[in-house]
Amino acid sequence: MPTDDPWARKARGLLRAELKRRDIGYQQLAERLVAMGVKETPASIANKISRGKFTAAFLIQALESIGCSKVDLGDPIRG
């Protein structure tokens, strides 16, 4: 179940956007992560991203694996 936490939604959206920009699906992401020594399956990635619950380490690993060295966080979320 996706989270209602606005920060988790922002993290999920950021990762999804970077994957889409590069036309990379969960299968390709899993393969890239495995090549880096990070054991993930397409299903585990889909679950993490769908829930919006993943560690900062996973986010950085995923971004590194797809060649993303810079991200635009856009406007900050205001509570």
PDB file of N, CA, C and O in Angstrom:
ATOM      1  N   MET A   1       0.838  -1.181   0.000  1.00  0.00           N
ATOM      2  CA  MET A   1       0.000   0.000   0.000  1.00  0.00           C
ATOM      3  C   MET A   1       0.886   1.249   0.000  1.00  0.00           C
ATOM      4  O   MET A   1       1.762   1.381   0.855  1.00  0.00           O
ATOM      5  N   PRO A   2       0.672   2.153  -0.937  1.00  0.00           N
ATOM      6  CA  PRO A   2       1.470   3.366  -0.982  1.00  0.00           C
ATOM      7  C   PRO A   2       1.274   4.210   0.279  1.00  0.00           C
ATOM      8  O   PRO A   2       0.219   4.187   0.912  1.00  0.00           O
ATOM      9  N   THR A   3       2.293   4.928   0.607  1.00  0.00           N
ATOM     10  CA  THR A   3       2.271   5.758   1.805  1.00  0.00           C
ATOM     11  C   THR A   3       1.621   7.109   1.532  1.00  0.00           C
ATOM     12  O   THR A   3       1.606   7.585   0.396  1.00  0.00           O
ATOM     13  N   ASP A   4       1.086   7.719   2.581  1.00  0.00           N
ATOM     14  CA  ASP A   4       0.538   9.071   2.471  1.00  0.00           C
ATOM     15  C   ASP A   4       1.582  10.120   2.832  1.00  0.00           C
ATOM     16  O   ASP A   4       1.309  11.317   2.745  1.00  0.00           O
ATOM     17  N   ASP A   5       2.764   9.691   3.234  1.00  0.00           N
ATOM     18  CA  ASP A   5       3.834  10.594   3.622  1.00  0.00           C
ATOM     19  C   ASP A   5       4.293  11.386   2.400  1.00  0.00           C
ATOM     20  O   ASP A   5       4.731  10.791   1.416  1.00  0.00           O
ATOM     21  N   PRO A   6       4.202  12.715   2.444  1.00  0.00           N
ATOM     22  CA  PRO A   6       4.587  13.503   1.262  1.00  0.00           C
ATOM     23  C   PRO A   6       6.063  13.356   0.891  1.00  0.00           C
ATOM     24  O   PRO A   6       6.410  13.464  -0.285  1.00  0.00           O
ATOM     25  N   TRP A   7       6.929  13.115   1.863  1.00  0.00           N
ATOM     26  CA  TRP A   7       8.351  12.940   1.554  1.00  0.00           C
ATOM     27  C   TRP A   7       8.599  11.604   0.858  1.00  0.00           C
ATOM     28  O   TRP A   7       9.417  11.516  -0.058  1.00  0.00           O
ATOM     29  N   ALA A   8       7.893  10.574   1.293  1.00  0.00           N
ATOM     30  CA  ALA A   8       8.010   9.271   0.631  1.00  0.00           C
ATOM     31  C   ALA A   8       7.465   9.361  -0.794  1.00  0.00           C
ATOM     32  O   ALA A   8       8.038   8.781  -1.716  1.00  0.00           O
ATOM     33  N   ARG A   9       6.362  10.087  -0.975  1.00  0.00           N
ATOM     34  CA  ARG A   9       5.805  10.271  -2.331  1.00  0.00           C
ATOM     35  C   ARG A   9       6.812  11.002  -3.220  1.00  0.00           C
ATOM     36  O   ARG A   9       6.973  10.671  -4.395  1.00  0.00           O
ATOM     37  N   LYS A  10       7.488  12.004  -2.639  1.00  0.00           N
ATOM     38  CA  LYS A  10       8.469  12.760  -3.424  1.00  0.00           C
ATOM     39  C   LYS A  10       9.642  11.861  -3.824  1.00  0.00           C
ATOM     40  O   LYS A  10      10.099  11.913  -4.965  1.00  0.00           O
ATOM     41  N   ALA A  11      10.130  11.040  -2.894  1.00  0.00           N
ATOM     42  CA  ALA A  11      11.235  10.121  -3.198  1.00  0.00           C
ATOM     43  C   ALA A  11      10.821   9.128  -4.278  1.00  0.00           C
ATOM     44  O   ALA A  11      11.576   8.870  -5.215  1.00  0.00           O
ATOM     45  N   ARG A  12       9.616   8.574  -4.144  1.00  0.00           N
ATOM     46  CA  ARG A  12       9.101   7.625  -5.140  1.00  0.00           C
ATOM     47  C   ARG A  12       8.998   8.303  -6.507  1.00  0.00           C
ATOM     48  O   ARG A  12       9.413   7.735  -7.517  1.00  0.00           O
ATOM     49  N   GLY A  13       8.450   9.509  -6.537  1.00  0.00           N
ATOM     50  CA  GLY A  13       8.294  10.236  -7.793  1.00  0.00           C
ATOM     51  C   GLY A  13       9.626  10.581  -8.429  1.00  0.00           C
ATOM     52  O   GLY A  13       9.781  10.510  -9.648  1.00  0.00           O
ATOM     53  N   LEU A  14      10.588  10.954  -7.596  1.00  0.00           N
ATOM     54  CA  LEU A  14      11.924  11.274  -8.098  1.00  0.00           C
ATOM     55  C   LEU A  14      12.543  10.067  -8.787  1.00  0.00           C
ATOM     56  O   LEU A  14      13.049  10.180  -9.904  1.00  0.00           O
ATOM     57  N   LEU A  15      12.506   8.921  -8.133  1.00  0.00           N
ATOM     58  CA  LEU A  15      13.112   7.720  -8.709  1.00  0.00           C
ATOM     59  C   LEU A  15      12.373   7.291  -9.969  1.00  0.00           C
ATOM     60  O   LEU A  15      12.998   6.943 -10.971  1.00  0.00           O
ATOM     61  N   ARG A  16      11.061   7.315  -9.922  1.00  0.00           N
ATOM     62  CA  ARG A  16      10.279   6.949 -11.118  1.00  0.00           C
ATOM     63  C   ARG A  16      10.599   7.875 -12.292  1.00  0.00           C
ATOM     64  O   ARG A  16      10.748   7.419 -13.426  1.00  0.00           O
ATOM     65  N   ALA A  17      10.702   9.163 -12.016  1.00  0.00           N
ATOM     66  CA  ALA A  17      10.982  10.133 -13.085  1.00  0.00           C
ATOM     67  C   ALA A  17      12.352   9.886 -13.716  1.00  0.00           C
ATOM     68  O   ALA A  17      12.501   9.946 -14.936  1.00  0.00           O
ATOM     69  N   GLU A  18      13.342   9.611 -12.881  1.00  0.00           N
ATOM     70  CA  GLU A  18      14.687   9.365 -13.415  1.00  0.00           C
ATOM     71  C   GLU A  18      14.722   8.074 -14.239  1.00  0.00           C
ATOM     72  O   GLU A  18      15.404   8.012 -15.261  1.00  0.00           O
ATOM     73  N   LEU A  19      14.002   7.062 -13.807  1.00  0.00           N
ATOM     74  CA  LEU A  19      13.918   5.820 -14.587  1.00  0.00           C
ATOM     75  C   LEU A  19      13.237   6.079 -15.922  1.00  0.00           C
ATOM     76  O   LEU A  19      13.695   5.608 -16.963  1.00  0.00           O
ATOM     77  N   LYS A  20      12.149   6.825 -15.886  1.00  0.00           N
ATOM     78  CA  LYS A  20      11.405   7.108 -17.117  1.00  0.00           C
ATOM     79  C   LYS A  20      12.245   7.944 -18.088  1.00  0.00           C
ATOM     80  O   LYS A  20      12.234   7.693 -19.293  1.00  0.00           O
ATOM     81  N   ARG A  21      12.969   8.930 -17.567  1.00  0.00           N
ATOM     82  CA  ARG A  21      13.827   9.770 -18.416  1.00  0.00           C
ATOM     83  C   ARG A  21      14.820   8.940 -19.209  1.00  0.00           C
ATOM     84  O   ARG A  21      15.177   9.275 -20.338  1.00  0.00           O
ATOM     85  N   ARG A  22      15.253   7.865 -18.602  1.00  0.00           N
ATOM     86  CA  ARG A  22      16.270   7.020 -19.230  1.00  0.00           C
ATOM     87  C   ARG A  22      15.676   5.768 -19.878  1.00  0.00           C
ATOM     88  O   ARG A  22      16.405   4.918 -20.390  1.00  0.00           O
ATOM     89  N   ASP A  23      14.343   5.663 -19.850  1.00  0.00           N
ATOM     90  CA  ASP A  23      13.627   4.512 -20.421  1.00  0.00           C
ATOM     91  C   ASP A  23      14.154   3.203 -19.826  1.00  0.00           C
ATOM     92  O   ASP A  23      14.451   2.254 -20.552  1.00  0.00           O
ATOM     93  N   ILE A  24      14.264   3.169 -18.504  1.00  0.00           N
ATOM     94  CA  ILE A  24      14.759   2.000 -17.792  1.00  0.00           C
ATOM     95  C   ILE A  24      13.628   1.424 -16.949  1.00  0.00           C
ATOM     96  O   ILE A  24      13.028   2.126 -16.135  1.00  0.00           O
ATOM     97  N   GLY A  25      13.347   0.153 -17.149  1.00  0.00           N
ATOM     98  CA  GLY A  25      12.322  -0.529 -16.371  1.00  0.00           C
ATOM     99  C   GLY A  25      12.920  -1.229 -15.166  1.00  0.00           C
ATOM    100  O   GLY A  25      14.133  -1.208 -14.955  1.00  0.00           O
ATOM    101  N   TYR A  26      12.062  -1.843 -14.386  1.00  0.00           N
ATOM    102  CA  TYR A  26      12.512  -2.513 -13.164  1.00  0.00           C
ATOM    103  C   TYR A  26      13.437  -3.694 -13.464  1.00  0.00           C
ATOM    104  O   TYR A  26      14.355  -3.968 -12.689  1.00  0.00           O
ATOM    105  N   GLN A  27      13.210  -4.391 -14.566  1.00  0.00           N
ATOM    106  CA  GLN A  27      14.091  -5.504 -14.938  1.00  0.00           C
ATOM    107  C   GLN A  27      15.510  -4.992 -15.197  1.00  0.00           C
ATOM    108  O   GLN A  27      16.483  -5.544 -14.684  1.00  0.00           O
ATOM    109  N   GLN A  28      15.612  -3.943 -15.990  1.00  0.00           N
ATOM    110  CA  GLN A  28      16.929  -3.372 -16.283  1.00  0.00           C
ATOM    111  C   GLN A  28      17.580  -2.810 -15.029  1.00  0.00           C
ATOM    112  O   GLN A  28      18.786  -2.957 -14.835  1.00  0.00           O
ATOM    113  N   LEU A  29      16.787  -2.166 -14.175  1.00  0.00           N
ATOM    114  CA  LEU A  29      17.327  -1.624 -12.936  1.00  0.00           C
ATOM    115  C   LEU A  29      17.870  -2.752 -12.065  1.00  0.00           C
ATOM    116  O   LEU A  29      18.952  -2.629 -11.491  1.00  0.00           O
ATOM    117  N   ALA A  30      17.127  -3.843 -11.965  1.00  0.00           N
ATOM    118  CA  ALA A  30      17.579  -4.990 -11.174  1.00  0.00           C
ATOM    119  C   ALA A  30      18.907  -5.522 -11.716  1.00  0.00           C
ATOM    120  O   ALA A  30      19.817  -5.823 -10.943  1.00  0.00           O
ATOM    121  N   GLU A  31      19.020  -5.638 -13.031  1.00  0.00           N
ATOM    122  CA  GLU A  31      20.258  -6.131 -13.641  1.00  0.00           C
ATOM    123  C   GLU A  31      21.430  -5.196 -13.347  1.00  0.00           C
ATOM    124  O   GLU A  31      22.537  -5.655 -13.066  1.00  0.00           O
ATOM    125  N   ARG A  32      21.189  -3.901 -13.410  1.00  0.00           N
ATOM    126  CA  ARG A  32      22.251  -2.932 -13.136  1.00  0.00           C
ATOM    127  C   ARG A  32      22.671  -2.973 -11.669  1.00  0.00           C
ATOM    128  O   ARG A  32      23.855  -2.872 -11.345  1.00  0.00           O
ATOM    129  N   LEU A  33      21.690  -3.122 -10.796  1.00  0.00           N
ATOM    130  CA  LEU A  33      22.002  -3.203  -9.371  1.00  0.00           C
ATOM    131  C   LEU A  33      22.791  -4.471  -9.060  1.00  0.00           C
ATOM    132  O   LEU A  33      23.755  -4.430  -8.296  1.00  0.00           O
ATOM    133  N   VAL A  34      22.392  -5.587  -9.642  1.00  0.00           N
ATOM    134  CA  VAL A  34      23.114  -6.845  -9.429  1.00  0.00           C
ATOM    135  C   VAL A  34      24.556  -6.711  -9.913  1.00  0.00           C
ATOM    136  O   VAL A  34      25.475  -7.222  -9.274  1.00  0.00           O
ATOM    137  N   ALA A  35      24.755  -6.028 -11.035  1.00  0.00           N
ATOM    138  CA  ALA A  35      26.110  -5.818 -11.554  1.00  0.00           C
ATOM    139  C   ALA A  35      26.962  -4.999 -10.579  1.00  0.00           C
ATOM    140  O   ALA A  35      28.189  -5.094 -10.588  1.00  0.00           O
ATOM    141  N   MET A  36      26.303  -4.196  -9.741  1.00  0.00           N
ATOM    142  CA  MET A  36      27.001  -3.404  -8.725  1.00  0.00           C
ATOM    143  C   MET A  36      27.149  -4.169  -7.409  1.00  0.00           C
ATOM    144  O   MET A  36      27.746  -3.670  -6.455  1.00  0.00           O
ATOM    145  N   GLY A  37      26.599  -5.383  -7.371  1.00  0.00           N
ATOM    146  CA  GLY A  37      26.683  -6.173  -6.144  1.00  0.00           C
ATOM    147  C   GLY A  37      25.499  -6.004  -5.218  1.00  0.00           C
ATOM    148  O   GLY A  37      25.547  -6.439  -4.068  1.00  0.00           O
ATOM    149  N   VAL A  38      24.433  -5.378  -5.700  1.00  0.00           N
ATOM    150  CA  VAL A  38      23.225  -5.157  -4.906  1.00  0.00           C
ATOM    151  C   VAL A  38      22.163  -6.141  -5.379  1.00  0.00           C
ATOM    152  O   VAL A  38      21.691  -6.054  -6.513  1.00  0.00           O
ATOM    153  N   LYS A  39      21.789  -7.073  -4.513  1.00  0.00           N
ATOM    154  CA  LYS A  39      20.838  -8.113  -4.905  1.00  0.00           C
ATOM    155  C   LYS A  39      19.412  -7.602  -4.782  1.00  0.00           C
ATOM    156  O   LYS A  39      18.894  -7.423  -3.679  1.00  0.00           O
ATOM    157  N   GLU A  40      18.798  -7.373  -5.908  1.00  0.00           N
ATOM    158  CA  GLU A  40      17.401  -6.951  -6.000  1.00  0.00           C
ATOM    159  C   GLU A  40      16.776  -7.670  -7.176  1.00  0.00           C
ATOM    160  O   GLU A  40      17.447  -7.990  -8.158  1.00  0.00           O
ATOM    161  N   THR A  41      15.490  -7.919  -7.064  1.00  0.00           N
ATOM    162  CA  THR A  41      14.726  -8.491  -8.169  1.00  0.00           C
ATOM    163  C   THR A  41      13.778  -7.417  -8.695  1.00  0.00           C
ATOM    164  O   THR A  41      13.489  -6.447  -7.995  1.00  0.00           O
ATOM    165  N   PRO A  42      13.296  -7.587  -9.919  1.00  0.00           N
ATOM    166  CA  PRO A  42      12.314  -6.621 -10.419  1.00  0.00           C
ATOM    167  C   PRO A  42      11.101  -6.514  -9.486  1.00  0.00           C
ATOM    168  O   PRO A  42      10.562  -5.425  -9.289  1.00  0.00           O
ATOM    169  N   ALA A  43      10.679  -7.631  -8.922  1.00  0.00           N
ATOM    170  CA  ALA A  43       9.515  -7.614  -8.025  1.00  0.00           C
ATOM    171  C   ALA A  43       9.816  -6.851  -6.736  1.00  0.00           C
ATOM    172  O   ALA A  43       8.979  -6.084  -6.261  1.00  0.00           O
ATOM    173  N   SER A  44      11.001  -7.057  -6.170  1.00  0.00           N
ATOM    174  CA  SER A  44      11.330  -6.347  -4.932  1.00  0.00           C
ATOM    175  C   SER A  44      11.453  -4.847  -5.186  1.00  0.00           C
ATOM    176  O   SER A  44      11.076  -4.038  -4.339  1.00  0.00           O
ATOM    177  N   ILE A  45      11.973  -4.484  -6.338  1.00  0.00           N
ATOM    178  CA  ILE A  45      12.088  -3.070  -6.702  1.00  0.00           C
ATOM    179  C   ILE A  45      10.697  -2.468  -6.882  1.00  0.00           C
ATOM    180  O   ILE A  45      10.412  -1.383  -6.374  1.00  0.00           O
ATOM    181  N   ALA A  46       9.842  -3.170  -7.598  1.00  0.00           N
ATOM    182  CA  ALA A  46       8.475  -2.685  -7.815  1.00  0.00           C
ATOM    183  C   ALA A  46       7.760  -2.476  -6.484  1.00  0.00           C
ATOM    184  O   ALA A  46       7.067  -1.475  -6.300  1.00  0.00           O
ATOM    185  N   ASN A  47       7.926  -3.415  -5.559  1.00  0.00           N
ATOM    186  CA  ASN A  47       7.281  -3.288  -4.248  1.00  0.00           C
ATOM    187  C   ASN A  47       7.804  -2.090  -3.477  1.00  0.00           C
ATOM    188  O   ASN A  47       7.020  -1.329  -2.910  1.00  0.00           O
ATOM    189  N   LYS A  48       9.108  -1.914  -3.449  1.00  0.00           N
ATOM    190  CA  LYS A  48       9.708  -0.786  -2.731  1.00  0.00           C
ATOM    191  C   LYS A  48       9.210   0.540  -3.290  1.00  0.00           C
ATOM    192  O   LYS A  48       8.786   1.424  -2.545  1.00  0.00           O
ATOM    193  N   ILE A  49       9.267   0.663  -4.605  1.00  0.00           N
ATOM    194  CA  ILE A  49       8.890   1.927  -5.227  1.00  0.00           C
ATOM    195  C   ILE A  49       7.386   2.160  -5.100  1.00  0.00           C
ATOM    196  O   ILE A  49       6.956   3.287  -4.854  1.00  0.00           O
ATOM    197  N   SER A  50       6.598   1.126  -5.262  1.00  0.00           N
ATOM    198  CA  SER A  50       5.148   1.258  -5.134  1.00  0.00           C
ATOM    199  C   SER A  50       4.750   1.741  -3.747  1.00  0.00           C
ATOM    200  O   SER A  50       3.884   2.605  -3.608  1.00  0.00           O
ATOM    201  N   ARG A  51       5.383   1.180  -2.723  1.00  0.00           N
ATOM    202  CA  ARG A  51       5.082   1.581  -1.342  1.00  0.00           C
ATOM    203  C   ARG A  51       5.671   2.945  -1.013  1.00  0.00           C
ATOM    204  O   ARG A  51       5.190   3.635  -0.115  1.00  0.00           O
ATOM    205  N   GLY A  52       6.711   3.331  -1.740  1.00  0.00           N
ATOM    206  CA  GLY A  52       7.395   4.580  -1.430  1.00  0.00           C
ATOM    207  C   GLY A  52       8.252   4.464  -0.195  1.00  0.00           C
ATOM    208  O   GLY A  52       8.620   5.472   0.409  1.00  0.00           O
ATOM    209  N   LYS A  53       8.571   3.248   0.185  1.00  0.00           N
ATOM    210  CA  LYS A  53       9.372   2.992   1.381  1.00  0.00           C
ATOM    211  C   LYS A  53      10.656   2.289   0.981  1.00  0.00           C
ATOM    212  O   LYS A  53      10.674   1.083   0.730  1.00  0.00           O
ATOM    213  N   PHE A  54      11.721   3.059   0.926  1.00  0.00           N
ATOM    214  CA  PHE A  54      13.033   2.479   0.654  1.00  0.00           C
ATOM    215  C   PHE A  54      14.070   3.375   1.325  1.00  0.00           C
ATOM    216  O   PHE A  54      13.809   4.538   1.636  1.00  0.00           O
ATOM    217  N   THR A  55      15.228   2.812   1.534  1.00  0.00           N
ATOM    218  CA  THR A  55      16.276   3.545   2.230  1.00  0.00           C
ATOM    219  C   THR A  55      16.941   4.560   1.303  1.00  0.00           C
ATOM    220  O   THR A  55      16.851   4.476   0.078  1.00  0.00           O
ATOM    221  N   ALA A  56      17.605   5.511   1.931  1.00  0.00           N
ATOM    222  CA  ALA A  56      18.408   6.460   1.155  1.00  0.00           C
ATOM    223  C   ALA A  56      19.494   5.708   0.397  1.00  0.00           C
ATOM    224  O   ALA A  56      19.840   6.068  -0.728  1.00  0.00           O
ATOM    225  N   ALA A  57      20.028   4.660   1.021  1.00  0.00           N
ATOM    226  CA  ALA A  57      21.064   3.863   0.357  1.00  0.00           C
ATOM    227  C   ALA A  57      20.517   3.249  -0.935  1.00  0.00           C
ATOM    228  O   ALA A  57      21.196   3.268  -1.962  1.00  0.00           O
ATOM    229  N   PHE A  58      19.303   2.707  -0.894  1.00  0.00           N
ATOM    230  CA  PHE A  58      18.709   2.125  -2.102  1.00  0.00           C
ATOM    231  C   PHE A  58      18.513   3.201  -3.160  1.00  0.00           C
ATOM    232  O   PHE A  58      18.797   2.969  -4.335  1.00  0.00           O
ATOM    233  N   LEU A  59      18.036   4.363  -2.766  1.00  0.00           N
ATOM    234  CA  LEU A  59      17.832   5.453  -3.718  1.00  0.00           C
ATOM    235  C   LEU A  59      19.152   5.814  -4.407  1.00  0.00           C
ATOM    236  O   LEU A  59      19.201   5.955  -5.629  1.00  0.00           O
ATOM    237  N   ILE A  60      20.212   5.961  -3.623  1.00  0.00           N
ATOM    238  CA  ILE A  60      21.516   6.303  -4.191  1.00  0.00           C
ATOM    239  C   ILE A  60      22.035   5.187  -5.087  1.00  0.00           C
ATOM    240  O   ILE A  60      22.565   5.456  -6.164  1.00  0.00           O
ATOM    241  N   GLN A  61      21.890   3.945  -4.658  1.00  0.00           N
ATOM    242  CA  GLN A  61      22.320   2.808  -5.486  1.00  0.00           C
ATOM    243  C   GLN A  61      21.576   2.808  -6.817  1.00  0.00           C
ATOM    244  O   GLN A  61      22.185   2.636  -7.872  1.00  0.00           O
ATOM    245  N   ALA A  62      20.267   3.000  -6.767  1.00  0.00           N
ATOM    246  CA  ALA A  62      19.466   2.995  -7.987  1.00  0.00           C
ATOM    247  C   ALA A  62      19.884   4.132  -8.910  1.00  0.00           C
ATOM    248  O   ALA A  62      20.061   3.925 -10.111  1.00  0.00           O
ATOM    249  N   LEU A  63      20.040   5.330  -8.355  1.00  0.00           N
ATOM    250  CA  LEU A  63      20.427   6.470  -9.185  1.00  0.00           C
ATOM    251  C   LEU A  63      21.815   6.281  -9.787  1.00  0.00           C
ATOM    252  O   LEU A  63      22.034   6.577 -10.962  1.00  0.00           O
ATOM    253  N   GLU A  64      22.747   5.790  -8.984  1.00  0.00           N
ATOM    254  CA  GLU A  64      24.105   5.515  -9.508  1.00  0.00           C
ATOM    255  C   GLU A  64      24.051   4.485 -10.634  1.00  0.00           C
ATOM    256  O   GLU A  64      24.724   4.635 -11.654  1.00  0.00           O
ATOM    257  N   SER A  65      23.248   3.440 -10.444  1.00  0.00           N
ATOM    258  CA  SER A  65      23.215   2.349 -11.425  1.00  0.00           C
ATOM    259  C   SER A  65      22.667   2.792 -12.776  1.00  0.00           C
ATOM    260  O   SER A  65      22.987   2.194 -13.803  1.00  0.00           O
ATOM    261  N   ILE A  66      21.843   3.838 -12.779  1.00  0.00           N
ATOM    262  CA  ILE A  66      21.282   4.315 -14.046  1.00  0.00           C
ATOM    263  C   ILE A  66      22.058   5.512 -14.608  1.00  0.00           C
ATOM    264  O   ILE A  66      21.673   6.094 -15.622  1.00  0.00           O
ATOM    265  N   GLY A  67      23.151   5.867 -13.936  1.00  0.00           N
ATOM    266  CA  GLY A  67      23.993   6.940 -14.433  1.00  0.00           C
ATOM    267  C   GLY A  67      23.510   8.328 -14.075  1.00  0.00           C
ATOM    268  O   GLY A  67      23.881   9.302 -14.730  1.00  0.00           O
ATOM    269  N   CYS A  68      22.698   8.433 -13.057  1.00  0.00           N
ATOM    270  CA  CYS A  68      22.178   9.729 -12.620  1.00  0.00           C
ATOM    271  C   CYS A  68      23.103  10.299 -11.550  1.00  0.00           C
ATOM    272  O   CYS A  68      23.203   9.752 -10.452  1.00  0.00           O
ATOM    273  N   SER A  69      23.770  11.388 -11.872  1.00  0.00           N
ATOM    274  CA  SER A  69      24.691  11.986 -10.913  1.00  0.00           C
ATOM    275  C   SER A  69      24.140  13.265 -10.297  1.00  0.00           C
ATOM    276  O   SER A  69      24.680  13.756  -9.306  1.00  0.00           O
ATOM    277  N   LYS A  70      23.083  13.804 -10.866  1.00  0.00           N
ATOM    278  CA  LYS A  70      22.459  15.020 -10.344  1.00  0.00           C
ATOM    279  C   LYS A  70      20.947  14.865 -10.407  1.00  0.00           C
ATOM    280  O   LYS A  70      20.403  14.290 -11.350  1.00  0.00           O
ATOM    281  N   VAL A  71      20.281  15.387  -9.386  1.00  0.00           N
ATOM    282  CA  VAL A  71      18.820  15.382  -9.392  1.00  0.00           C
ATOM    283  C   VAL A  71      18.317  16.778  -9.037  1.00  0.00           C
ATOM    284  O   VAL A  71      18.958  17.514  -8.287  1.00  0.00           O
ATOM    285  N   ASP A  72      17.185  17.118  -9.578  1.00  0.00           N
ATOM    286  CA  ASP A  72      16.525  18.379  -9.262  1.00  0.00           C
ATOM    287  C   ASP A  72      15.385  18.057  -8.316  1.00  0.00           C
ATOM    288  O   ASP A  72      14.422  17.388  -8.691  1.00  0.00           O
ATOM    289  N   LEU A  73      15.497  18.533  -7.097  1.00  0.00           N
ATOM    290  CA  LEU A  73      14.472  18.252  -6.093  1.00  0.00           C
ATOM    291  C   LEU A  73      13.251  19.155  -6.233  1.00  0.00           C
ATOM    292  O   LEU A  73      12.234  18.930  -5.576  1.00  0.00           O
ATOM    293  N   GLY A  74      13.344  20.158  -7.070  1.00  0.00           N
ATOM    294  CA  GLY A  74      12.200  21.046  -7.272  1.00  0.00           C
ATOM    295  C   GLY A  74      11.879  21.826  -6.020  1.00  0.00           C
ATOM    296  O   GLY A  74      12.746  22.045  -5.174  1.00  0.00           O
ATOM    297  N   ASP A  75      10.651  22.240  -5.904  1.00  0.00           N
ATOM    298  CA  ASP A  75      10.211  22.993  -4.735  1.00  0.00           C
ATOM    299  C   ASP A  75      10.161  22.103  -3.513  1.00  0.00           C
ATOM    300  O   ASP A  75       9.729  20.953  -3.601  1.00  0.00           O
ATOM    301  N   PRO A  76      10.598  22.618  -2.371  1.00  0.00           N
ATOM    302  CA  PRO A  76      10.509  21.810  -1.153  1.00  0.00           C
ATOM    303  C   PRO A  76       9.061  21.610  -0.735  1.00  0.00           C
ATOM    304  O   PRO A  76       8.198  22.441  -1.021  1.00  0.00           O
ATOM    305  N   ILE A  77       8.812  20.523  -0.070  1.00  0.00           N
ATOM    306  CA  ILE A  77       7.472  20.233   0.442  1.00  0.00           C
ATOM    307  C   ILE A  77       7.279  21.041   1.718  1.00  0.00           C
ATOM    308  O   ILE A  77       8.134  21.057   2.603  1.00  0.00           O
ATOM    309  N   ARG A  78       6.166  21.690   1.784  1.00  0.00           N
ATOM    310  CA  ARG A  78       5.870  22.473   2.982  1.00  0.00           C
ATOM    311  C   ARG A  78       4.715  21.792   3.722  1.00  0.00           C
ATOM    312  O   ARG A  78       3.661  21.517   3.148  1.00  0.00           O
ATOM    313  N   GLY A  79       4.944  21.529   5.010  1.00  0.00           N
ATOM    314  CA  GLY A  79       3.928  20.852   5.818  1.00  0.00           C
ATOM    315  C   GLY A  79       2.987  21.813   6.354  1.00  0.00           C
ATOM    316  O   GLY A  79       2.055  21.435   7.063  1.00  0.00           O
TER     317      GLY A  79
END
